[in-house]
Amino acid sequence: MTPGITGSAPQDRGAAAGGPLVRSARVSDLEDLLALYAELADSPSEATPANHPAAPGVLAAMLADPARRLVVATVDGVLVGTADMLIAQNLTHRARPWAIVENVVVSAGRRRTGVGETVMEHLIGIAREAGCYKIQLLSGDHRAEAHAFYRAIGFESVAAGFKLYLDGSRGPRR
């Protein structure tokens, strides 16, 4: 359990009348997760660690991290969405933690069907239970549809985001 969370994480959510079921990811989800991440990537090289020998160990470490919530959405047993959230302890805001969401993906054929909203509602519930004062995410400037989705579920664009890729894969090399 994540420090700061009282009680257990929310149980599986969804699955009403063929709708999405959101649950914690499992090691057995690896292939389906990598397929979803390939849809998120702008180029095949960014989809790594797909087919990388370290992927099973990385996923196991992610699932074992008590500050992390990697969730998946299934419809009729098929994995159709995922998102990853980290809860960070904090010395500001009266020591309330904050959460960051990454790698939000819904398979192309399931977009605009409620999968993404169900996934995000699940993570927002976990963040609230943890006492987080905010939940934030970054989304690439070119992802206009994703931005409209985040606004529709209550997120606001309130800051400029900055990244420095330490592997030199983008931007100026340092």
Phi, psi and omega in degrees: 000142180290135175306136180099342178271128174256134183083192183261164177294155179304146178287175176309141182233151175103211178067022176280123175048053178080006179284178182288143171254126178254130180215167174295143177293158178233159177304324181292351178275358190309307183300318180293322177297315181297324177295319177295317180298329176297326177291328181288325187293144177279339177211155183304326181294334180281349182280354179302145021268030178311130181060018178270137183298338181279347188305313181299319179292322178295315179297317179300319179294320178298316182291333180276346183287116184291346179267002188242144175230103174261116183242157176230155174244135176237150172230121183052039176082357181260129180287120185236356180197162179200159171201154185234128181231137174246138176251123184251132174292160193206142177260357175256180179051048179056035177065025176277137180289169174229163182234148174232137181250138179224165171050052175278120182220134169236133181303145187307320182287351182245004179292149181064030177239007179098355181296308182299318179296319179295318178299311183293321176300321178298312181293321177299320177299318178296316180298320178296315178301326181283354181081016181299142177272343177204160171230133185226164177203162173247148176218134183305143182308327185277357185266065184301319180296320178296320180297319178297320177298311181298319177297319182296333180260011170108357177282149177241145173275106188238356184206163171269137179261145181229142178225148170231111180281114186284344178270002179075012183289340179216153174073187182294142178280138180240000000 
